[in-house]
Structure formats: structure tokens, C-alpha cells
Amino acid sequence: MQELNYDENSKILNHNAEVISFKCELQENLQKAMKEFVEEHPNWDQYRILQAAIAGFLMQKGFQNRDLTRLYIGNMFSMNFKD
């Protein structure tokens, strides 16, 4: 698997949604774990993992938003919700 690059545009579930790219540094052990996970689960990619993780974190911290819930569930269960 190639090195993770966060400058590229990500795949999104809601094709009408606006995409904002960002660059972040990951600890080496976290990057290796993501790489191994993606190699073992080809239906996942680095973008889907990060979107699910961020959405899950925000939901656990009490942020409630229908679009966020759709994004989280869509990433976790490979669903595409239309408006």
C-alpha cells in the first residue's frame, strides 16, 4: 500500500457535500495500523477510516447532527444516504 497522503481529495458518501482537504501528521504506529487494516479490509480506505473516527468521536462527545449521523453510519456500514 502506498504511503497515506491527506492532500488528495477524499471519497465522500454524500456527493452533494462540500469536501475540505486537510493535512495532518500521524504517529508512525497509527499509520502502520491503518495500513494493515486497509490491506486486510479492501472495502475501507484511509479517508473512510478518518471520517468514521472523527464522526464517531464527535457523536460520543454529544454533538448531534443528522448529517454527521448519516456520515458515521454510512462509513461504518458502507451505506450511501441520499437527501
PyMOL Python script that loads the backbone (N, CA, C, O; Angstrom):
from pymol import cmd

cmd.read_pdbstr("""\
ATOM      1  N   MET A   1       0.856  -1.187   0.000  1.00  0.00           N
ATOM      2  CA  MET A   1       0.000   0.000   0.000  1.00  0.00           C
ATOM      3  C   MET A   1       0.886   1.229   0.000  1.00  0.00           C
ATOM      4  O   MET A   1       1.921   1.256   0.666  1.00  0.00           O
ATOM      5  N   GLN A   2       0.488   2.230  -0.735  1.00  0.00           N
ATOM      6  CA  GLN A   2       1.277   3.449  -0.783  1.00  0.00           C
ATOM      7  C   GLN A   2       1.127   4.243   0.509  1.00  0.00           C
ATOM      8  O   GLN A   2       0.186   4.031   1.275  1.00  0.00           O
ATOM      9  N   GLU A   3       2.058   5.152   0.741  1.00  0.00           N
ATOM     10  CA  GLU A   3       2.042   5.990   1.934  1.00  0.00           C
ATOM     11  C   GLU A   3       0.776   6.843   1.940  1.00  0.00           C
ATOM     12  O   GLU A   3       0.331   7.312   0.893  1.00  0.00           O
ATOM     13  N   LEU A   4       0.207   7.038   3.111  1.00  0.00           N
ATOM     14  CA  LEU A   4      -1.018   7.816   3.234  1.00  0.00           C
ATOM     15  C   LEU A   4      -0.755   9.272   2.895  1.00  0.00           C
ATOM     16  O   LEU A   4       0.225   9.852   3.361  1.00  0.00           O
ATOM     17  N   ASN A   5      -1.612   9.858   2.097  1.00  0.00           N
ATOM     18  CA  ASN A   5      -1.454  11.245   1.670  1.00  0.00           C
ATOM     19  C   ASN A   5      -2.781  11.958   1.874  1.00  0.00           C
ATOM     20  O   ASN A   5      -3.790  11.569   1.285  1.00  0.00           O
ATOM     21  N   TYR A   6      -2.791  12.992   2.696  1.00  0.00           N
ATOM     22  CA  TYR A   6      -4.023  13.695   3.026  1.00  0.00           C
ATOM     23  C   TYR A   6      -4.238  14.946   2.192  1.00  0.00           C
ATOM     24  O   TYR A   6      -5.162  15.710   2.468  1.00  0.00           O
ATOM     25  N   ASP A   7      -3.401  15.178   1.168  1.00  0.00           N
ATOM     26  CA  ASP A   7      -3.604  16.323   0.293  1.00  0.00           C
ATOM     27  C   ASP A   7      -4.564  15.994  -0.847  1.00  0.00           C
ATOM     28  O   ASP A   7      -5.061  16.897  -1.519  1.00  0.00           O
ATOM     29  N   GLU A   8      -4.825  14.722  -1.065  1.00  0.00           N
ATOM     30  CA  GLU A   8      -5.701  14.318  -2.160  1.00  0.00           C
ATOM     31  C   GLU A   8      -7.154  14.519  -1.756  1.00  0.00           C
ATOM     32  O   GLU A   8      -7.480  14.541  -0.570  1.00  0.00           O
ATOM     33  N   ASN A   9      -8.018  14.665  -2.746  1.00  0.00           N
ATOM     34  CA  ASN A   9      -9.448  14.755  -2.457  1.00  0.00           C
ATOM     35  C   ASN A   9      -9.933  13.403  -1.987  1.00  0.00           C
ATOM     36  O   ASN A   9      -9.514  12.372  -2.513  1.00  0.00           O
ATOM     37  N   SER A  10     -10.809  13.395  -1.005  1.00  0.00           N
ATOM     38  CA  SER A  10     -11.301  12.140  -0.465  1.00  0.00           C
ATOM     39  C   SER A  10     -12.613  11.741  -1.133  1.00  0.00           C
ATOM     40  O   SER A  10     -13.316  12.560  -1.725  1.00  0.00           O
ATOM     41  N   LYS A  11     -12.910  10.451  -1.014  1.00  0.00           N
ATOM     42  CA  LYS A  11     -14.211   9.948  -1.445  1.00  0.00           C
ATOM     43  C   LYS A  11     -15.203  10.342  -0.368  1.00  0.00           C
ATOM     44  O   LYS A  11     -14.877  10.316   0.819  1.00  0.00           O
ATOM     45  N   ILE A  12     -16.403  10.702  -0.769  1.00  0.00           N
ATOM     46  CA  ILE A  12     -17.400  11.088   0.218  1.00  0.00           C
ATOM     47  C   ILE A  12     -18.685  10.334  -0.043  1.00  0.00           C
ATOM     48  O   ILE A  12     -18.944   9.906  -1.168  1.00  0.00           O
ATOM     49  N   LEU A  13     -19.478  10.171   0.977  1.00  0.00           N
ATOM     50  CA  LEU A  13     -20.733   9.450   0.831  1.00  0.00           C
ATOM     51  C   LEU A  13     -21.803  10.308   0.192  1.00  0.00           C
ATOM     52  O   LEU A  13     -22.533   9.840  -0.682  1.00  0.00           O
ATOM     53  N   ASN A  14     -21.907  11.557   0.613  1.00  0.00           N
ATOM     54  CA  ASN A  14     -22.892  12.457   0.059  1.00  0.00           C
ATOM     55  C   ASN A  14     -22.204  13.282  -1.031  1.00  0.00           C
ATOM     56  O   ASN A  14     -21.441  14.201  -0.736  1.00  0.00           O
ATOM     57  N   HIS A  15     -22.482  12.945  -2.282  1.00  0.00           N
ATOM     58  CA  HIS A  15     -21.774  13.575  -3.387  1.00  0.00           C
ATOM     59  C   HIS A  15     -22.122  15.048  -3.549  1.00  0.00           C
ATOM     60  O   HIS A  15     -21.435  15.760  -4.281  1.00  0.00           O
ATOM     61  N   ASN A  16     -23.176  15.523  -2.883  1.00  0.00           N
ATOM     62  CA  ASN A  16     -23.519  16.935  -2.926  1.00  0.00           C
ATOM     63  C   ASN A  16     -22.792  17.720  -1.841  1.00  0.00           C
ATOM     64  O   ASN A  16     -22.793  18.950  -1.862  1.00  0.00           O
ATOM     65  N   ALA A  17     -22.176  17.026  -0.901  1.00  0.00           N
ATOM     66  CA  ALA A  17     -21.499  17.692   0.218  1.00  0.00           C
ATOM     67  C   ALA A  17     -20.192  18.320  -0.253  1.00  0.00           C
ATOM     68  O   ALA A  17     -19.563  17.861  -1.207  1.00  0.00           O
ATOM     69  N   GLU A  18     -19.811  19.366   0.433  1.00  0.00           N
ATOM     70  CA  GLU A  18     -18.551  20.027   0.137  1.00  0.00           C
ATOM     71  C   GLU A  18     -17.420  19.273   0.823  1.00  0.00           C
ATOM     72  O   GLU A  18     -17.564  18.854   1.971  1.00  0.00           O
ATOM     73  N   VAL A  19     -16.306  19.098   0.136  1.00  0.00           N
ATOM     74  CA  VAL A  19     -15.159  18.381   0.688  1.00  0.00           C
ATOM     75  C   VAL A  19     -14.075  19.385   1.029  1.00  0.00           C
ATOM     76  O   VAL A  19     -13.737  20.256   0.227  1.00  0.00           O
ATOM     77  N   ILE A  20     -13.539  19.251   2.224  1.00  0.00           N
ATOM     78  CA  ILE A  20     -12.437  20.096   2.654  1.00  0.00           C
ATOM     79  C   ILE A  20     -11.263  19.179   2.943  1.00  0.00           C
ATOM     80  O   ILE A  20     -11.346  18.307   3.808  1.00  0.00           O
ATOM     81  N   SER A  21     -10.179  19.375   2.224  1.00  0.00           N
ATOM     82  CA  SER A  21      -8.988  18.571   2.441  1.00  0.00           C
ATOM     83  C   SER A  21      -8.140  19.194   3.541  1.00  0.00           C
ATOM     84  O   SER A  21      -8.093  20.415   3.689  1.00  0.00           O
ATOM     85  N   PHE A  22      -7.476  18.346   4.306  1.00  0.00           N
ATOM     86  CA  PHE A  22      -6.567  18.859   5.318  1.00  0.00           C
ATOM     87  C   PHE A  22      -5.353  17.940   5.392  1.00  0.00           C
ATOM     88  O   PHE A  22      -5.389  16.779   4.984  1.00  0.00           O
ATOM     89  N   LYS A  23      -4.313  18.490   5.912  1.00  0.00           N
ATOM     90  CA  LYS A  23      -3.070  17.750   6.044  1.00  0.00           C
ATOM     91  C   LYS A  23      -2.819  17.540   7.532  1.00  0.00           C
ATOM     92  O   LYS A  23      -2.911  18.477   8.325  1.00  0.00           O
ATOM     93  N   CYS A  24      -2.500  16.294   7.905  1.00  0.00           N
ATOM     94  CA  CYS A  24      -2.206  16.034   9.306  1.00  0.00           C
ATOM     95  C   CYS A  24      -1.077  15.016   9.403  1.00  0.00           C
ATOM     96  O   CYS A  24      -0.867  14.189   8.515  1.00  0.00           O
ATOM     97  N   GLU A  25      -0.370  15.110  10.505  1.00  0.00           N
ATOM     98  CA  GLU A  25       0.699  14.159  10.764  1.00  0.00           C
ATOM     99  C   GLU A  25       0.166  13.085  11.707  1.00  0.00           C
ATOM    100  O   GLU A  25      -0.542  13.386  12.668  1.00  0.00           O
ATOM    101  N   LEU A  26       0.510  11.838  11.426  1.00  0.00           N
ATOM    102  CA  LEU A  26       0.113  10.733  12.277  1.00  0.00           C
ATOM    103  C   LEU A  26       1.353  10.101  12.892  1.00  0.00           C
ATOM    104  O   LEU A  26       2.418  10.066  12.277  1.00  0.00           O
ATOM    105  N   GLN A  27       1.202   9.613  14.089  1.00  0.00           N
ATOM    106  CA  GLN A  27       2.297   8.857  14.670  1.00  0.00           C
ATOM    107  C   GLN A  27       2.519   7.614  13.813  1.00  0.00           C
ATOM    108  O   GLN A  27       1.581   7.066  13.234  1.00  0.00           O
ATOM    109  N   GLU A  28       3.755   7.185  13.745  1.00  0.00           N
ATOM    110  CA  GLU A  28       4.114   6.069  12.871  1.00  0.00           C
ATOM    111  C   GLU A  28       3.317   4.805  13.193  1.00  0.00           C
ATOM    112  O   GLU A  28       2.889   4.096  12.282  1.00  0.00           O
ATOM    113  N   ASN A  29       3.115   4.516  14.480  1.00  0.00           N
ATOM    114  CA  ASN A  29       2.379   3.305  14.832  1.00  0.00           C
ATOM    115  C   ASN A  29       0.914   3.379  14.404  1.00  0.00           C
ATOM    116  O   ASN A  29       0.330   2.358  14.042  1.00  0.00           O
ATOM    117  N   LEU A  30       0.321   4.555  14.437  1.00  0.00           N
ATOM    118  CA  LEU A  30      -1.059   4.723  13.983  1.00  0.00           C
ATOM    119  C   LEU A  30      -1.144   4.547  12.468  1.00  0.00           C
ATOM    120  O   LEU A  30      -2.073   3.915  11.965  1.00  0.00           O
ATOM    121  N   GLN A  31      -0.186   5.101  11.751  1.00  0.00           N
ATOM    122  CA  GLN A  31      -0.165   4.954  10.298  1.00  0.00           C
ATOM    123  C   GLN A  31       0.021   3.486   9.895  1.00  0.00           C
ATOM    124  O   GLN A  31      -0.619   3.012   8.956  1.00  0.00           O
ATOM    125  N   LYS A  32       0.892   2.776  10.604  1.00  0.00           N
ATOM    126  CA  LYS A  32       1.100   1.356  10.309  1.00  0.00           C
ATOM    127  C   LYS A  32      -0.169   0.553  10.571  1.00  0.00           C
ATOM    128  O   LYS A  32      -0.520  -0.333   9.792  1.00  0.00           O
ATOM    129  N   ALA A  33      -0.850   0.862  11.662  1.00  0.00           N
ATOM    130  CA  ALA A  33      -2.092   0.160  11.986  1.00  0.00           C
ATOM    131  C   ALA A  33      -3.158   0.408  10.919  1.00  0.00           C
ATOM    132  O   ALA A  33      -3.860  -0.519  10.516  1.00  0.00           O
ATOM    133  N   MET A  34      -3.279   1.658  10.460  1.00  0.00           N
ATOM    134  CA  MET A  34      -4.235   1.967   9.390  1.00  0.00           C
ATOM    135  C   MET A  34      -3.876   1.217   8.119  1.00  0.00           C
ATOM    136  O   MET A  34      -4.753   0.673   7.449  1.00  0.00           O
ATOM    137  N   LYS A  35      -2.606   1.183   7.788  1.00  0.00           N
ATOM    138  CA  LYS A  35      -2.146   0.493   6.589  1.00  0.00           C
ATOM    139  C   LYS A  35      -2.489  -0.991   6.654  1.00  0.00           C
ATOM    140  O   LYS A  35      -3.002  -1.553   5.686  1.00  0.00           O
ATOM    141  N   GLU A  36      -2.212  -1.625   7.783  1.00  0.00           N
ATOM    142  CA  GLU A  36      -2.532  -3.040   7.949  1.00  0.00           C
ATOM    143  C   GLU A  36      -4.031  -3.283   7.869  1.00  0.00           C
ATOM    144  O   GLU A  36      -4.473  -4.257   7.259  1.00  0.00           O
ATOM    145  N   PHE A  37      -4.814  -2.403   8.482  1.00  0.00           N
ATOM    146  CA  PHE A  37      -6.267  -2.551   8.450  1.00  0.00           C
ATOM    147  C   PHE A  37      -6.791  -2.463   7.020  1.00  0.00           C
ATOM    148  O   PHE A  37      -7.611  -3.283   6.606  1.00  0.00           O
ATOM    149  N   VAL A  38      -6.323  -1.476   6.270  1.00  0.00           N
ATOM    150  CA  VAL A  38      -6.784  -1.288   4.886  1.00  0.00           C
ATOM    151  C   VAL A  38      -6.367  -2.480   4.022  1.00  0.00           C
ATOM    152  O   VAL A  38      -7.120  -2.899   3.143  1.00  0.00           O
ATOM    153  N   GLU A  39      -5.183  -3.024   4.263  1.00  0.00           N
ATOM    154  CA  GLU A  39      -4.746  -4.189   3.492  1.00  0.00           C
ATOM    155  C   GLU A  39      -5.619  -5.405   3.775  1.00  0.00           C
ATOM    156  O   GLU A  39      -5.862  -6.212   2.877  1.00  0.00           O
ATOM    157  N   GLU A  40      -6.092  -5.548   5.011  1.00  0.00           N
ATOM    158  CA  GLU A  40      -6.943  -6.674   5.389  1.00  0.00           C
ATOM    159  C   GLU A  40      -8.416  -6.441   5.066  1.00  0.00           C
ATOM    160  O   GLU A  40      -9.188  -7.395   4.979  1.00  0.00           O
ATOM    161  N   HIS A  41      -8.807  -5.191   4.888  1.00  0.00           N
ATOM    162  CA  HIS A  41     -10.206  -4.831   4.619  1.00  0.00           C
ATOM    163  C   HIS A  41     -10.256  -3.908   3.393  1.00  0.00           C
ATOM    164  O   HIS A  41     -10.313  -2.687   3.540  1.00  0.00           O
ATOM    165  N   PRO A  42     -10.234  -4.482   2.195  1.00  0.00           N
ATOM    166  CA  PRO A  42     -10.125  -3.670   0.977  1.00  0.00           C
ATOM    167  C   PRO A  42     -11.305  -2.723   0.711  1.00  0.00           C
ATOM    168  O   PRO A  42     -11.191  -1.816  -0.114  1.00  0.00           O
ATOM    169  N   ASN A  43     -12.430  -2.925   1.398  1.00  0.00           N
ATOM    170  CA  ASN A  43     -13.555  -2.005   1.207  1.00  0.00           C
ATOM    171  C   ASN A  43     -13.397  -0.725   2.035  1.00  0.00           C
ATOM    172  O   ASN A  43     -14.234   0.173   1.948  1.00  0.00           O
ATOM    173  N   TRP A  44     -12.329  -0.635   2.839  1.00  0.00           N
ATOM    174  CA  TRP A  44     -12.016   0.559   3.605  1.00  0.00           C
ATOM    175  C   TRP A  44     -10.819   1.253   2.986  1.00  0.00           C
ATOM    176  O   TRP A  44      -9.985   0.609   2.350  1.00  0.00           O
ATOM    177  N   ASP A  45     -10.728   2.569   3.169  1.00  0.00           N
ATOM    178  CA  ASP A  45      -9.540   3.326   2.789  1.00  0.00           C
ATOM    179  C   ASP A  45      -9.261   4.344   3.888  1.00  0.00           C
ATOM    180  O   ASP A  45     -10.040   4.483   4.832  1.00  0.00           O
ATOM    181  N   GLN A  46      -8.149   5.049   3.757  1.00  0.00           N
ATOM    182  CA  GLN A  46      -7.733   5.985   4.808  1.00  0.00           C
ATOM    183  C   GLN A  46      -8.771   7.068   5.049  1.00  0.00           C
ATOM    184  O   GLN A  46      -8.929   7.523   6.182  1.00  0.00           O
ATOM    185  N   TYR A  47      -9.472   7.486   4.026  1.00  0.00           N
ATOM    186  CA  TYR A  47     -10.461   8.558   4.169  1.00  0.00           C
ATOM    187  C   TYR A  47     -11.688   8.069   4.937  1.00  0.00           C
ATOM    188  O   TYR A  47     -12.212   8.760   5.811  1.00  0.00           O
ATOM    189  N   ARG A  48     -12.129   6.866   4.590  1.00  0.00           N
ATOM    190  CA  ARG A  48     -13.294   6.298   5.267  1.00  0.00           C
ATOM    191  C   ARG A  48     -12.987   6.087   6.752  1.00  0.00           C
ATOM    192  O   ARG A  48     -13.833   6.363   7.603  1.00  0.00           O
ATOM    193  N   ILE A  49     -11.797   5.605   7.065  1.00  0.00           N
ATOM    194  CA  ILE A  49     -11.404   5.391   8.462  1.00  0.00           C
ATOM    195  C   ILE A  49     -11.412   6.710   9.224  1.00  0.00           C
ATOM    196  O   ILE A  49     -11.983   6.790  10.311  1.00  0.00           O
ATOM    197  N   LEU A  50     -10.787   7.744   8.670  1.00  0.00           N
ATOM    198  CA  LEU A  50     -10.727   9.034   9.360  1.00  0.00           C
ATOM    199  C   LEU A  50     -12.103   9.661   9.515  1.00  0.00           C
ATOM    200  O   LEU A  50     -12.418  10.209  10.571  1.00  0.00           O
ATOM    201  N   GLN A  51     -12.933   9.587   8.466  1.00  0.00           N
ATOM    202  CA  GLN A  51     -14.277  10.152   8.569  1.00  0.00           C
ATOM    203  C   GLN A  51     -15.083   9.436   9.645  1.00  0.00           C
ATOM    204  O   GLN A  51     -15.763  10.081  10.443  1.00  0.00           O
ATOM    205  N   ALA A  52     -15.012   8.107   9.670  1.00  0.00           N
ATOM    206  CA  ALA A  52     -15.749   7.346  10.683  1.00  0.00           C
ATOM    207  C   ALA A  52     -15.224   7.659  12.082  1.00  0.00           C
ATOM    208  O   ALA A  52     -16.007   7.801  13.021  1.00  0.00           O
ATOM    209  N   ALA A  53     -13.908   7.767  12.223  1.00  0.00           N
ATOM    210  CA  ALA A  53     -13.317   8.042  13.533  1.00  0.00           C
ATOM    211  C   ALA A  53     -13.705   9.427  14.049  1.00  0.00           C
ATOM    212  O   ALA A  53     -14.081   9.574  15.212  1.00  0.00           O
ATOM    213  N   ILE A  54     -13.617  10.429  13.198  1.00  0.00           N
ATOM    214  CA  ILE A  54     -13.960  11.796  13.622  1.00  0.00           C
ATOM    215  C   ILE A  54     -15.445  11.903  13.930  1.00  0.00           C
ATOM    216  O   ILE A  54     -15.832  12.483  14.944  1.00  0.00           O
ATOM    217  N   ALA A  55     -16.282  11.344  13.053  1.00  0.00           N
ATOM    218  CA  ALA A  55     -17.730  11.388  13.286  1.00  0.00           C
ATOM    219  C   ALA A  55     -18.088  10.642  14.566  1.00  0.00           C
ATOM    220  O   ALA A  55     -18.900  11.124  15.356  1.00  0.00           O
ATOM    221  N   GLY A  56     -17.493   9.472  14.779  1.00  0.00           N
ATOM    222  CA  GLY A  56     -17.758   8.704  15.996  1.00  0.00           C
ATOM    223  C   GLY A  56     -17.329   9.455  17.242  1.00  0.00           C
ATOM    224  O   GLY A  56     -18.045   9.456  18.243  1.00  0.00           O
ATOM    225  N   PHE A  57     -16.171  10.094  17.194  1.00  0.00           N
ATOM    226  CA  PHE A  57     -15.681  10.873  18.328  1.00  0.00           C
ATOM    227  C   PHE A  57     -16.655  12.011  18.658  1.00  0.00           C
ATOM    228  O   PHE A  57     -17.016  12.206  19.819  1.00  0.00           O
ATOM    229  N   LEU A  58     -17.073  12.752  17.639  1.00  0.00           N
ATOM    230  CA  LEU A  58     -17.981  13.874  17.870  1.00  0.00           C
ATOM    231  C   LEU A  58     -19.321  13.398  18.429  1.00  0.00           C
ATOM    232  O   LEU A  58     -19.890  14.040  19.312  1.00  0.00           O
ATOM    233  N   MET A  59     -19.818  12.286  17.921  1.00  0.00           N
ATOM    234  CA  MET A  59     -21.087  11.752  18.432  1.00  0.00           C
ATOM    235  C   MET A  59     -20.938  11.313  19.889  1.00  0.00           C
ATOM    236  O   MET A  59     -21.842  11.544  20.693  1.00  0.00           O
ATOM    237  N   GLN A  60     -19.814  10.685  20.241  1.00  0.00           N
ATOM    238  CA  GLN A  60     -19.584  10.263  21.622  1.00  0.00           C
ATOM    239  C   GLN A  60     -19.484  11.455  22.568  1.00  0.00           C
ATOM    240  O   GLN A  60     -19.816  11.348  23.749  1.00  0.00           O
ATOM    241  N   LYS A  61     -19.027  12.580  22.049  1.00  0.00           N
ATOM    242  CA  LYS A  61     -18.893  13.785  22.872  1.00  0.00           C
ATOM    243  C   LYS A  61     -20.180  14.601  22.910  1.00  0.00           C
ATOM    244  O   LYS A  61     -20.201  15.704  23.458  1.00  0.00           O
ATOM    245  N   GLY A  62     -21.249  14.067  22.332  1.00  0.00           N
ATOM    246  CA  GLY A  62     -22.553  14.697  22.463  1.00  0.00           C
ATOM    247  C   GLY A  62     -22.977  15.600  21.317  1.00  0.00           C
ATOM    248  O   GLY A  62     -24.045  16.208  21.386  1.00  0.00           O
ATOM    249  N   PHE A  63     -22.172  15.709  20.263  1.00  0.00           N
ATOM    250  CA  PHE A  63     -22.560  16.531  19.125  1.00  0.00           C
ATOM    251  C   PHE A  63     -23.626  15.782  18.341  1.00  0.00           C
ATOM    252  O   PHE A  63     -23.395  14.663  17.881  1.00  0.00           O
ATOM    253  N   GLN A  64     -24.788  16.397  18.188  1.00  0.00           N
ATOM    254  CA  GLN A  64     -25.897  15.740  17.498  1.00  0.00           C
ATOM    255  C   GLN A  64     -26.240  16.508  16.236  1.00  0.00           C
ATOM    256  O   GLN A  64     -26.563  17.695  16.273  1.00  0.00           O
ATOM    257  N   ASN A  65     -26.163  15.804  15.123  1.00  0.00           N
ATOM    258  CA  ASN A  65     -26.432  16.403  13.829  1.00  0.00           C
ATOM    259  C   ASN A  65     -26.800  15.278  12.870  1.00  0.00           C
ATOM    260  O   ASN A  65     -26.090  14.275  12.789  1.00  0.00           O
ATOM    261  N   ARG A  66     -27.887  15.434  12.154  1.00  0.00           N
ATOM    262  CA  ARG A  66     -28.368  14.382  11.255  1.00  0.00           C
ATOM    263  C   ARG A  66     -27.334  14.032  10.187  1.00  0.00           C
ATOM    264  O   ARG A  66     -27.129  12.853   9.898  1.00  0.00           O
ATOM    265  N   ASP A  67     -26.683  15.025   9.601  1.00  0.00           N
ATOM    266  CA  ASP A  67     -25.682  14.756   8.560  1.00  0.00           C
ATOM    267  C   ASP A  67     -24.483  14.001   9.126  1.00  0.00           C
ATOM    268  O   ASP A  67     -23.937  13.114   8.470  1.00  0.00           O
ATOM    269  N   LEU A  68     -24.076  14.352  10.340  1.00  0.00           N
ATOM    270  CA  LEU A  68     -22.969  13.658  10.993  1.00  0.00           C
ATOM    271  C   LEU A  68     -23.336  12.197  11.253  1.00  0.00           C
ATOM    272  O   LEU A  68     -22.525  11.299  11.024  1.00  0.00           O
ATOM    273  N   THR A  69     -24.545  11.966  11.728  1.00  0.00           N
ATOM    274  CA  THR A  69     -25.013  10.602  11.978  1.00  0.00           C
ATOM    275  C   THR A  69     -25.037   9.797  10.682  1.00  0.00           C
ATOM    276  O   THR A  69     -24.615   8.641  10.660  1.00  0.00           O
ATOM    277  N   ARG A  70     -25.524  10.398   9.613  1.00  0.00           N
ATOM    278  CA  ARG A  70     -25.547   9.717   8.314  1.00  0.00           C
ATOM    279  C   ARG A  70     -24.135   9.377   7.841  1.00  0.00           C
ATOM    280  O   ARG A  70     -23.892   8.282   7.331  1.00  0.00           O
ATOM    281  N   LEU A  71     -23.218  10.308   8.009  1.00  0.00           N
ATOM    282  CA  LEU A  71     -21.836  10.075   7.603  1.00  0.00           C
ATOM    283  C   LEU A  71     -21.235   8.923   8.403  1.00  0.00           C
ATOM    284  O   LEU A  71     -20.598   8.034   7.837  1.00  0.00           O
ATOM    285  N   TYR A  72     -21.437   8.940   9.705  1.00  0.00           N
ATOM    286  CA  TYR A  72     -20.892   7.893  10.565  1.00  0.00           C
ATOM    287  C   TYR A  72     -21.468   6.525  10.195  1.00  0.00           C
ATOM    288  O   TYR A  72     -20.722   5.573   9.967  1.00  0.00           O
ATOM    289  N   ILE A  73     -22.777   6.434  10.137  1.00  0.00           N
ATOM    290  CA  ILE A  73     -23.420   5.150   9.813  1.00  0.00           C
ATOM    291  C   ILE A  73     -23.052   4.703   8.403  1.00  0.00           C
ATOM    292  O   ILE A  73     -22.793   3.523   8.164  1.00  0.00           O
ATOM    293  N   GLY A  74     -23.032   5.648   7.478  1.00  0.00           N
ATOM    294  CA  GLY A  74     -22.662   5.320   6.109  1.00  0.00           C
ATOM    295  C   GLY A  74     -21.262   4.765   6.001  1.00  0.00           C
ATOM    296  O   GLY A  74     -21.032   3.807   5.263  1.00  0.00           O
ATOM    297  N   ASN A  75     -20.315   5.352   6.728  1.00  0.00           N
ATOM    298  CA  ASN A  75     -18.944   4.851   6.720  1.00  0.00           C
ATOM    299  C   ASN A  75     -18.842   3.491   7.392  1.00  0.00           C
ATOM    300  O   ASN A  75     -18.157   2.600   6.890  1.00  0.00           O
ATOM    301  N   MET A  76     -19.505   3.328   8.501  1.00  0.00           N
ATOM    302  CA  MET A  76     -19.401   2.082   9.245  1.00  0.00           C
ATOM    303  C   MET A  76     -20.045   0.907   8.502  1.00  0.00           C
ATOM    304  O   MET A  76     -19.568  -0.223   8.599  1.00  0.00           O
ATOM    305  N   PHE A  77     -21.112   1.167   7.772  1.00  0.00           N
ATOM    306  CA  PHE A  77     -21.863   0.076   7.152  1.00  0.00           C
ATOM    307  C   PHE A  77     -21.916   0.177   5.633  1.00  0.00           C
ATOM    308  O   PHE A  77     -22.767  -0.453   5.005  1.00  0.00           O
ATOM    309  N   SER A  78     -21.035   0.944   5.041  1.00  0.00           N
ATOM    310  CA  SER A  78     -20.935   1.081   3.570  1.00  0.00           C
ATOM    311  C   SER A  78     -22.268   1.469   2.941  1.00  0.00           C
ATOM    312  O   SER A  78     -22.676   0.891   1.934  1.00  0.00           O
ATOM    313  N   MET A  79     -22.938   2.437   3.530  1.00  0.00           N
ATOM    314  CA  MET A  79     -24.222   2.898   3.006  1.00  0.00           C
ATOM    315  C   MET A  79     -24.060   4.266   2.385  1.00  0.00           C
ATOM    316  O   MET A  79     -23.171   5.029   2.761  1.00  0.00           O
ATOM    317  N   ASN A  80     -24.916   4.571   1.440  1.00  0.00           N
ATOM    318  CA  ASN A  80     -24.930   5.879   0.811  1.00  0.00           C
ATOM    319  C   ASN A  80     -26.324   6.457   0.981  1.00  0.00           C
ATOM    320  O   ASN A  80     -27.276   5.979   0.365  1.00  0.00           O
ATOM    321  N   PHE A  81     -26.450   7.483   1.814  1.00  0.00           N
ATOM    322  CA  PHE A  81     -27.740   8.104   2.062  1.00  0.00           C
ATOM    323  C   PHE A  81     -27.938   9.274   1.121  1.00  0.00           C
ATOM    324  O   PHE A  81     -27.054  10.116   0.959  1.00  0.00           O
ATOM    325  N   LYS A  82     -29.088   9.318   0.513  1.00  0.00           N
ATOM    326  CA  LYS A  82     -29.448  10.450  -0.341  1.00  0.00           C
ATOM    327  C   LYS A  82     -30.407  11.332   0.429  1.00  0.00           C
ATOM    328  O   LYS A  82     -31.138  10.850   1.294  1.00  0.00           O
ATOM    329  N   ASP A  83     -30.413  12.630   0.120  1.00  0.00           N
ATOM    330  CA  ASP A  83     -31.303  13.580   0.827  1.00  0.00           C
ATOM    331  C   ASP A  83     -32.734  13.327   0.599  1.00  0.00           C
ATOM    332  O   ASP A  83     -33.581  14.046   1.129  1.00  0.00           O
TER     333      ASP A  83
END
""", "prot")
cmd.dss("prot")
cmd.show_as("cartoon", "prot")
cmd.util.cbc("prot")
cmd.orient("prot")
